[in-house]
């Protein structure tokens, strides 16, 4: 029997990996199939079951999942989305993967890590509300004092290593900072999965994902699920080691003329304990850190 794992490569392979992940997570009960008493060795739906539900041949579906077919029609994509019970965001992600596999989409511009000066002024103007500018791979590119201090311990890392996903999975403070850490990391991985699926060769994304797959079993398990919809809470609670417990309302928005960059801002109602804690957070002193390009050997020589 042929392996159930997708063996596709390139952009068509990414489309196949998404279909494989969704198929193995869709149970026969979910789609109204009656399962006999025999042992099923395949998690979720079998390929032939999904092909039948979608009204396509098993041979065509196998080619799709293995990355050998890269131009499915819109009708086929819609049928697969219905059969797999994809929500609107997942359905759109499937279309984007198919567009890329067919090489209709223009190559995306490489994202810039440069934050324009007026945006840095905006960050300063937003004080005491914690605010920051983040890149598509969740690199922290610019911040005001509260925006950095909010992620307790992140200031201990060199500026070039400050990344929200890296912090969530690799910093020892993150699981205690967020009482709903499990929820936060699921949304984080889903957003990275969606971005990586659209631009699988992007160096910033592949480097980050490779690092987290190697260092974090939790990340590896969530990455394998291939969720692409990360739902974010408007209000987020932080158990901060320096200012105590505070609950803030968050907002994230894309920035004009700067592909991939977003502005994140947290606010609290004036006169509330949360606002008082936010004021204290704005006063947390920044800690000096070594330049990210400085090697351990150079640092040892400097100290000696």
C-alpha angles and dihedrals in degrees: 000000000000116000116264091220116102112249098186123129134208123009094330086054091057090054089049093049091053092050091047092050093048094045094052091049095050112087122211089242090059092060097039099257120148112228121208126227094261123106115270113211093186118080111228120347125356117237093248091051093054091045091053093047090050095046095239132117120269089234091056092047092049089053090051094050093046093050094246093116115054105166109065113168121245088251091056092048091050091049092050091048091052093047092050093043092235116181121231095271093047090047090053091048089053090053092049092051090050091049091052092045089055089049093233093126118086116242108269118244114254109258119250121232090200114108113207115243095242090056090056087053089051090054091052091047091054093062132156086031109086108245138167144166115240132192128227092267090049096258111158102236103172136357146169119239095271092044091062098035092052089074096061112223096010090109088065089070122079113262093251092058097049106116127148095222092047089049094050094052105029109029113090092218097057099080091053095041092059116049087195095047092144090057093046095052093047090056091045094054092045091056092048091047092052093048093044092050092056094044106021095165097053106128095215092054097041092049093050095044092047091052094049094045088054098044106032124053088187091058092046092054093049092044090056091057091064096214110171101181116080113186114205127206117232090217120047129188122216125193093206118192093214106038103022129234116344133169116207136182112238132206130183126191137176116246121233120248092005110094114215098008123117134184117227121196133178124199140182133195111265114251094028126114087245090058091048090052090048090054090053090048090056089058097052104120117241114243120228113243134187120265109270090234093055112106125222089248092054091049091052091051091050092052092048 
